[in-house]
Amino acid sequence: MENEPETTYSSDVDFVQADGRTFIIVGTAHISQESTDLVRQVIEQEQPDAVCVELDEQRYQSLKDEKKWESLNLREIIRRKQLMTLLVNLILASYQKRLGQKLGVSPGTELLEATKTAEEQGIPVELVDRDVRITLRRAWNSMSFVEKAKLLGSGFIGAFEGEDLDEEKLNELRQTDVLTELMNELGEFMPVLKTVLIDERDTYIAQKTRAVPGDKVLAVVGAGHMQGIRRALEEDRNENLADLETVPAGSGVGKIIGWGIPAVILGALFYIGFTQGLEAARDNAWYWFLANGIPTAVGVLLAWGHPVTIIASFFAAPFTSLTPVIGAGYVAAFVQVYVKPPTVKELKSVGEDAGKLKMWWKNKLLRVLLVFIFASIGSLIGTFVGGGAILSNLF
């Protein structure tokens, strides 16, 4: 039969006939030496017209550049309010890195091997994954507050060092797309996360792969994506990729709450001033100031924030709580970066340090994230305490 493979491969290699062309899907485990060897073998044996890789430009450069964290522009990340994206990325990377260390191979090695082998063979390489920043932001903006809390909680548990893995478990992991498995587990109680991280990308990768010219196109993807990409190729899906590259705005409920709370608090203060006098309004305003400032400052203190950051957070929280434009956490993080910037050594080791709980207080980059989280929690507590007290004084 035409286009029948000359060599018998494992079940990790799938041949798909679509549009009169042959698509070869190689499923990998992302942290498996066996996957790395398989990728090279199939490319050299099949000599496809093009090799597609489950990477976007940013992830590709990050894998190639071992010094990727050294060029991290924290101030720009804070300015764009992308600290949560960075946090999620770090948690997932740390989880994968820790398993990679146990298995003796760096995460993403097989993807780099695919690009290297293709270049050696003179075969064009195409990066067909969606920008990881868009993927993470779509996932984050699509989740409710409860789902976000579940994600961070599950991520922290998975990121930190736990029980040792026995040889049987290690062998199982070598045959698994670990990151996809993690996402599938999270997707059981967070369907929107699986939709964005797995299902959408199956469609996206399949369409980008199908758009690559050539009668025989090979795609190297995580094993967890194989079936979804195969279905998308066979069904000849024609989604509008621009829609999948758009970051949805936050929920309307979130915006209503974000602007509604400040409006209610300010309205209550004006009403108290009108009905009970300026002194009563002033007392309630002071209570609001202290109720917000104190827990936020305590949060920064618990994160071992710099004294300047603690003071700045104390004074900023009462005002940031009255606008959804910027939160106390971002103010605290920006000040912390300014007064206590991470060293090059700490940027280099952040991937490994993120898997050790105590290092979140020692590594200055991770401490910035702690400052951001604890200040945000403190401000949230202060908003509910202060707001509740003011509303109770209306009558």
DAZILIN-V499409 format. One record per pair of residues at least 24 apart in sequence whose ideal C-beta (glycine too) atoms are under 6 Angstrom apart, sorted by the first residue. I is the first residue (numbers start at 1). J is the second residue. D is the distance in whole Angstrom. If there is no record, write none. Layout:
i = (I | I)
j = (J | J)
d = (D | D)
This chain:
i = (7 | 13 | 14 | 14 | 16 | 16 | 18 | 18 | 21 | 22 | 23 | 23 | 24 | 25 | 25 | 25 | 26 | 27 | 27 | 28 | 29 | 29 | 30 | 30 | 30 | 30 | 31 | 31 | 31 | 31 | 31 | 31 | 32 | 33 | 35 | 36 | 36 | 36 | 39 | 39 | 39 | 39 | 40 | 40 | 43 | 48 | 48 | 48 | 49 | 49 | 50 | 50 | 50 | 50 | 50 | 51 | 51 | 51 | 51 | 51 | 52 | 52 | 52 | 52 | 52 | 53 | 53 | 53 | 53 | 53 | 54 | 54 | 55 | 55 | 55 | 56 | 56 | 56 | 56 | 57 | 58 | 59 | 60 | 63 | 63 | 69 | 69 | 70 | 70 | 74 | 75 | 78 | 78 | 78 | 83 | 84 | 85 | 85 | 87 | 88 | 90 | 91 | 91 | 93 | 94 | 94 | 94 | 95 | 95 | 96 | 97 | 98 | 99 | 102 | 114 | 126 | 128 | 128 | 128 | 129 | 130 | 130 | 134 | 137 | 138 | 138 | 139 | 139 | 139 | 141 | 141 | 142 | 143 | 147 | 154 | 159 | 159 | 160 | 160 | 161 | 177 | 177 | 177 | 180 | 180 | 200 | 202 | 202 | 202 | 203 | 203 | 203 | 204 | 205 | 206 | 206 | 258 | 259 | 262 | 265 | 268 | 268 | 268 | 284 | 284 | 287 | 288 | 289 | 291 | 291 | 291 | 292 | 292 | 292 | 292 | 292 | 293 | 293 | 295 | 295 | 295 | 296 | 296 | 296 | 296 | 299 | 299 | 299 | 299 | 300 | 300 | 300 | 302 | 303 | 303 | 303 | 304 | 305 | 305 | 306 | 306 | 306 | 308 | 309 | 309 | 313 | 317 | 321 | 321 | 327 | 328 | 328 | 329 | 329 | 329 | 332 | 332 | 333 | 333 | 333 | 336 | 336 | 337 | 340)
j = (45 | 42 | 226 | 230 | 230 | 233 | 233 | 234 | 215 | 216 | 217 | 233 | 218 | 219 | 226 | 229 | 220 | 223 | 226 | 110 | 176 | 177 | 107 | 177 | 179 | 222 | 99 | 100 | 103 | 105 | 107 | 178 | 174 | 105 | 110 | 109 | 110 | 113 | 110 | 113 | 114 | 220 | 113 | 117 | 117 | 216 | 217 | 218 | 214 | 216 | 124 | 126 | 212 | 214 | 217 | 114 | 118 | 123 | 125 | 218 | 126 | 128 | 209 | 212 | 219 | 111 | 114 | 115 | 127 | 220 | 129 | 221 | 111 | 127 | 129 | 127 | 129 | 131 | 132 | 127 | 132 | 132 | 127 | 108 | 112 | 347 | 350 | 344 | 347 | 337 | 337 | 330 | 333 | 334 | 372 | 140 | 136 | 137 | 369 | 136 | 354 | 155 | 159 | 351 | 159 | 354 | 355 | 158 | 159 | 179 | 351 | 355 | 178 | 165 | 220 | 212 | 205 | 208 | 209 | 205 | 201 | 204 | 245 | 247 | 196 | 247 | 193 | 196 | 197 | 248 | 250 | 192 | 192 | 190 | 186 | 354 | 355 | 355 | 357 | 355 | 222 | 223 | 224 | 222 | 224 | 244 | 228 | 229 | 232 | 232 | 237 | 239 | 244 | 229 | 232 | 233 | 324 | 324 | 322 | 387 | 390 | 391 | 394 | 390 | 393 | 389 | 386 | 318 | 382 | 385 | 386 | 317 | 318 | 321 | 382 | 386 | 317 | 318 | 378 | 381 | 382 | 328 | 375 | 378 | 379 | 374 | 375 | 377 | 378 | 332 | 371 | 375 | 374 | 370 | 371 | 374 | 361 | 336 | 371 | 336 | 339 | 340 | 339 | 335 | 336 | 375 | 379 | 379 | 383 | 376 | 375 | 379 | 372 | 375 | 376 | 371 | 375 | 368 | 371 | 372 | 368 | 371 | 368 | 364)
d = (5 | 6 | 6 | 6 | 5 | 5 | 5 | 6 | 5 | 5 | 5 | 6 | 4 | 5 | 5 | 6 | 5 | 4 | 4 | 5 | 6 | 6 | 6 | 6 | 6 | 6 | 6 | 4 | 5 | 6 | 5 | 6 | 5 | 5 | 4 | 5 | 4 | 5 | 5 | 5 | 5 | 6 | 6 | 5 | 5 | 5 | 6 | 4 | 3 | 5 | 5 | 6 | 5 | 5 | 5 | 6 | 4 | 5 | 5 | 5 | 5 | 5 | 5 | 6 | 4 | 5 | 5 | 6 | 6 | 5 | 5 | 4 | 6 | 5 | 5 | 6 | 5 | 5 | 6 | 6 | 6 | 5 | 6 | 5 | 5 | 4 | 5 | 6 | 5 | 5 | 6 | 6 | 5 | 5 | 5 | 6 | 5 | 6 | 5 | 6 | 5 | 4 | 5 | 6 | 4 | 4 | 4 | 5 | 5 | 6 | 5 | 5 | 6 | 6 | 4 | 5 | 5 | 4 | 5 | 6 | 6 | 5 | 6 | 5 | 5 | 6 | 6 | 4 | 6 | 5 | 6 | 5 | 6 | 5 | 6 | 6 | 5 | 6 | 5 | 6 | 4 | 4 | 4 | 5 | 3 | 6 | 3 | 5 | 6 | 5 | 6 | 5 | 5 | 6 | 3 | 5 | 3 | 6 | 4 | 6 | 5 | 6 | 6 | 5 | 6 | 6 | 4 | 4 | 5 | 5 | 3 | 4 | 4 | 5 | 4 | 6 | 5 | 6 | 4 | 5 | 5 | 5 | 5 | 4 | 5 | 3 | 5 | 6 | 3 | 5 | 6 | 5 | 5 | 4 | 5 | 4 | 5 | 6 | 5 | 6 | 5 | 5 | 5 | 5 | 5 | 5 | 5 | 6 | 5 | 6 | 5 | 4 | 4 | 5 | 3 | 5 | 4 | 5 | 6 | 4 | 5 | 5 | 6 | 6)
